Amino acid sequence: MDRELEKFIYDHSTPEDPVLEDLYRQTHLRFVNPNMVCGHLQGRLLEIISKMINPSNILEIGTFTGYSAICLAKGLKPEGGLVTIESNDELTDFSRSYFKKAGVDSKIKSITGRIQDIIANLNEEFDLVYIDGDKREYVEYYNLIIDKVRPGGFIIADNVLWGGKVSDRKSNDQQTKGIIEFNEMITNQKNIENVILPVRDGVMIIRKLF
Ligand SMILES: C[S@@+](CC[C@H](N)C(=O)[O-])C[C@H]1O[C@@H](n2cnc3c(N)ncnc32)[C@H](O)[C@@H]1O
């Protein structure tokens, strides 16, 4: 995006929470692939969507350092909870320390492990699921969670444009294939409605109809 326009958007959006600003900076100083963190604008979008839905139960696939979990948790009902799953155990202490700093630790249950192993033991029905794990596994995640989303509930999937590789058809790598397959599968679903927002790397919002 044009830099001037990007600056305009930042100047006219609610500023970043200082705890999230620090989390973003520390993520870049201490971890590999820091660009996986969603960051200010997408984080605000997730927070506002969560506040619009005002969910009781949220599931997040792919915690990383906890930025998006904190944003989503801010929209929960007072008694609500968010379950977030991350396979990399080197991130657990870091993300939990920021859940505490952000004042949302009592609402977040962070589980270390593979989503595929953990999901079957989750007995809640979710109002909102955020998919942001391995791009090769999006179809698998969707099939695992769709029966756990309440009718009228929402799924948000990140990176559905995958840097534009979904449409140029030149890339043949497994992650691009995974995202293309996910988009095509969603297009053929009968029990959902959806839209792709061209925010950052593409954010898909899906609503389960029945
Ligand atoms: C893009 S990052 C998540 C970013 C985070 N949601 C944010 O916005 O700050 C994806 C994370 O998913 C984790 N992951 C990938 N495959 C997974 C799986 N099968 N189960 C659990 N976590 C997984 C990775 O270790 C990585 O930290």
The ligand as an SDF file (V2000), in Angstrom:
LIG
                    3D

 27 29  0  0  0  0  0  0  0  0999 V2000
    0.9360  -17.1340   12.0670 C   0  0  0  0  0  0  0  0  0  0  0  0
    1.4180  -17.7430   13.6270 S   0  0  0  0  0  0  0  0  0  0  0  0
    0.1280  -17.1770   14.6780 C   0  0  0  0  0  0  0  0  0  0  0  0
    0.1460  -15.6830   14.8770 C   0  0  0  0  0  0  0  0  0  0  0  0
   -0.7780  -15.1670   15.9560 C   0  0  0  0  0  0  0  0  0  0  0  0
   -2.1390  -15.6340   15.7620 N   0  0  0  0  0  0  0  0  0  0  0  0
   -0.7300  -13.6500   15.9610 C   0  0  0  0  0  0  0  0  0  0  0  0
   -1.4390  -13.0400   15.1670 O   0  0  0  0  0  0  0  0  0  0  0  0
    0.0520  -13.0760   16.7110 O   0  0  0  0  0  0  0  0  0  0  0  0
    1.0790  -19.4590   13.4730 C   0  0  0  0  0  0  0  0  0  0  0  0
    1.4100  -20.2770   14.6940 C   0  0  0  0  0  0  0  0  0  0  0  0
    0.7310  -21.5270   14.5820 O   0  0  0  0  0  0  0  0  0  0  0  0
    1.5270  -22.5330   15.1600 C   0  0  0  0  0  0  0  0  0  0  0  0
    1.0750  -23.8180   14.5830 N   0  0  0  0  0  0  0  0  0  0  0  0
    1.2820  -24.2720   13.3150 C   0  0  0  0  0  0  0  0  0  0  0  0
    0.6900  -25.4620   13.1350 N   0  0  0  0  0  0  0  0  0  0  0  0
    0.1000  -25.7850   14.3160 C   0  0  0  0  0  0  0  0  0  0  0  0
   -0.6750  -26.9040   14.7670 C   0  0  0  0  0  0  0  0  0  0  0  0
   -0.9310  -27.9320   13.9420 N   0  0  0  0  0  0  0  0  0  0  0  0
   -1.1380  -26.8980   16.0360 N   0  0  0  0  0  0  0  0  0  0  0  0
   -0.8530  -25.8700   16.8780 C   0  0  0  0  0  0  0  0  0  0  0  0
   -0.1360  -24.7630   16.5180 N   0  0  0  0  0  0  0  0  0  0  0  0
    0.3300  -24.7310   15.2440 C   0  0  0  0  0  0  0  0  0  0  0  0
    2.9510  -22.1370   14.7950 C   0  0  0  0  0  0  0  0  0  0  0  0
    3.9010  -22.7030   15.6790 O   0  0  0  0  0  0  0  0  0  0  0  0
    2.8860  -20.6120   14.8570 C   0  0  0  0  0  0  0  0  0  0  0  0
    3.3840  -20.1010   16.0750 O   0  0  0  0  0  0  0  0  0  0  0  0
  1  2  1  0
  2  3  1  0
  2 10  1  0
  3  4  1  0
  4  5  1  0
  5  6  1  0
  5  7  1  0
  7  8  2  0
  7  9  1  0
 10 11  1  0
 11 12  1  0
 11 26  1  0
 12 13  1  0
 13 14  1  0
 13 24  1  0
 14 15  1  0
 14 23  1  0
 15 16  2  0
 16 17  1  0
 17 18  1  0
 17 23  2  0
 18 19  1  0
 18 20  2  0
 20 21  1  0
 21 22  2  0
 22 23  1  0
 24 25  1  0
 24 26  1  0
 26 27  1  0
M  CHG  2   2   1   9  -1
M  END
$$$$
